[in-house]
Amino acid sequence: MTHLLTFIRSSWFFYGALFFFVISSVWIAAASLYPMAFDEEFHYGLIKIYATSLLPYGIEHTSDMAQFGSATADASYLFHYLMSFPYRLFYAFGAPDMAIIIALRFINIAFVAVALVVFNKALRSANVSSAITHLSLLLVTFIPIFPLLAAHINYDNLLLLVFAWSVLCIVRITNVVRAGKPLPLGQSVQLAVAVLIGMSVKYAFLPLALAMFIWLLWLLALGYKIHKQTISTQLQSWRTHWKLQGRRKRYLMSGLVIVSLFFASHYVTNMLSYGSPIPSCERVFSEKECAAYGPWNRNKNMEARKSESFAPMSYPAYMTTEWFPGMTQRLMFAVAGKTNDFQTKLPLPILVYSFVALSVLGVTCMIIQLVRKKSSWLMAFTMLLAVLYAGILSFQLYGDYVDTANPVAINGRYLIPVLPLVAAVLIQSISALVGFIDRRIVSALAIASIVYLLLAGAGAATYIVLAESHWFWPGFGQDSHAALKAFFDQVIFPQRY
C-alpha cells in the first residue's frame, strides 16, 4: 500500500489524470455536432465578427449582429478577439468550417489543460500536499460538465486559465507577506495584468477580482500588524525593486500593463458610447432587433407573460428549492446543442449521490476545523472567493427570477472557476480529521473511490452513456459514440437513466 501513496503523490498520477481528461475532451470536441449547448454558436459568431478587424474597437454594428446581444459592445470580448486570429489563419488556408470549429475546440481544451497545471502549481505553492492536490484536481475533472465545457468554443475556458494564473499570483504574494516582507513587485504586476485580462474575457470575473482585492487589503493590514509594514514601506520596496530590474524586464512589465489596460478600456468606451460599462442589447440595438438574441427575447417574453398576482419566493427559499438543486443537476447532466433543441438528460443517480455525499462530508469536516480554530489561510481565501462569487451570482439570478417569474440561467458551469480550490480545501479538511488512520489505508481508500466514481459514470462517461446518436457528427462521431456507449453500458454500475 505504500506504493499507492507514492503513486498518488507522483507527477505520473497528475499527468495521467490530465491525459485522461484531455483525451476525453478531445473525443467530445471531435465527435459532437455543432453547435454544442453552451452558447457555442454565440461565441463562434462573435469570433467571425472580430476576424473582420485588426483591432477590437471601431467595428461598425449592423442589425444582423443583434443576435449576439450587445455584440462588440459586450465587455466580455477578449476571448472572441483573441480566438479570431487562429480563425483567420485557418480560414486563409481554406479550411472548411467543420475543421475550423474542431480546431478552435482543441484550443479551448488546451486552455483548460494549462489551467489545471497552473492550479497544481498554485496549490503546491500554498503548501497543499501533492496527494491532496492531485486528488482534488482529478475529482474536478470527474465532474461530467467539466470535460464537456472544455470541448466547447466558450470563453469560460480561457477565464479558467486566467483565474488559475491570478490564484498563483495571490498564493505567491501571500507567502511573501506572511514571511514578513512587503508585497512583491513582480507578482503584484502580474496579478494586476491577470485581473485586467480576466475582466475583459468575462465580466463575471469582477466578483472574483473583488474578492482578491479584499484579500490584498487584508494582507496589507496583516503586514502592518505583525511586521509593521506601512504603505510607505510598500511603495519604497516597489521603487527599489523597480530600479533593480533590468531595462528589458521593466519594458516587459510596462508593456503588459499597457496592453491589459488597453483591453480593459472597453468598459470606459462603453460608458462613453452607451452610458453603461456593460450595456444591454437594447442600448446598442433596437428592441425589435434584440428579439433575435435568445436570452434577451426569452426574458422579455417571460416578463410579458408574468401574472400580476405573482409573488416571488424569498431568497433563502429560492436558494434551497431552485439554486442549489439546479446547480447540482447542471454540473452532472448531459445536454445536446441547438440542432437537437437543447435536449437534456438527467444525471446518473449514483454519481450525483456520491459527489453530494463527498461534498457534505468535506463541508462538515471544514466546519469542524473552523470550530477547532485549525483553519489555514487557503481555507479563508477560498471561502472568501466562493461565498462572494456565489453570493453575487445567486443574487443576480434571483433578480432574474423575480423579473421573469421563472428560475432562469441556473447553470452549474458558472461555478467551475472556484471548484479546484473548493475541492482542495474540502479534501484537506477530510484528511486532517482522518489523520489517525494509517496513510496506506487512506491511499487504498482513495484509489478505491476513484475506481468507484469511474464505474458510476464520472467525467465524459456520463455524456457518452446519456447522449443519443443524433448529438454527433455522422460518420466518425456517431460510430465512435456507438462503440463507446456499448462499452460503458457494460462497465458502469446499473442505474436508471
ABEGO torsion letter per residue (X at the ends): XAAAAAAAABAAAAAAAAAAAAAAAAAAAAABBOBBABGAAAAAAAAAAAAABABABGBBBBAAAAAAEAEAABABAAAAAAAAAAAAAAAAAGBBAAAAAAAAAAAAAAAAAAAAAAAAAAAAAAGBBAAAAAAAAAAAAABAAAAAAAABBBAAAAAAAAAAAAAAAAAAAAAAAAAGBBBBAAAAAAAAAAAAAAAAABAAAAAAAAAAAAAAAAAAAAAAAAAGBBAAAAAAAAAAAAAABBAAAAAAAAAAAAAAAAAAAAAAAAAAAAGBABBBAAAABBAAAAAABAAAAAAAAAAAABBAABBBBBAAAAAAAAAAAAAAAAAABBBBBAAAGGBBBBBBAAAAAAAAAAAAAAAAAAAAAAAAGABBAAAAAAAAAAAAAAAAAAAAAAAAAAAAGBBBGBBAAAAAAAAAAAAAAAAAAAAAAAAABBAAAAAAAAAAAAAAAAAAGBEAAAAAAABBAAABBBEAAAAAAAAAAAAAAAABBBBBX
